Amino acid sequence: MLVRASRRAHRPVPLPPEVLLGYRATSAALLYGQVPLRERPDGVVEVPGEGPSFEVWELDTAPAQRQVS
């Protein structure tokens, strides 16, 4: 689970793929709140900056497979 609580608006918080252990924004279910996670083209997930707000996301139990080069 990923939780965000903010008293006011702020800059989006970037979460690189290695922080999320392979989980993708597209597989995160919004359990509470109104704003979904956003995934940038470079694969970094952004926690939204709208506020005041409270969100809870459930990350998929099966993280995306990493490609080995």
LINURFEN-V914499 format. One record per pair of residues at least 4 apart in sequence whose ideal C-beta (glycine too) atoms are under 6 Angstrom apart, sorted by the first residue. I is the first residue (numbers start at 1). J is the second residue. Records with the same first field share a line. If there is no record, write none. Layout:
# LINURFEN-V914499
I: J + J
This chain:
# LINURFEN-V914499
1: 58
2: 57
3: 56
4: 47 + 55
5: 54
6: 10 + 51 + 52 + 53
7: 52
8: 51 + 52
9: 49 + 50 + 51
10: 49
11: 49
12: 46 + 48 + 49
13: 47
14: 44 + 46
15: 19 + 20 + 45
16: 44
17: 43
20: 45
21: 63
22: 63 + 64 + 66
23: 59 + 60 + 63
24: 64
25: 37 + 39 + 45
27: 60
28: 37 + 57 + 59
29: 58
30: 36 + 57
31: 56 + 58
32: 56
33: 54 + 55
35: 48 + 50 + 55
37: 45 + 57
38: 46
39: 45
40: 44
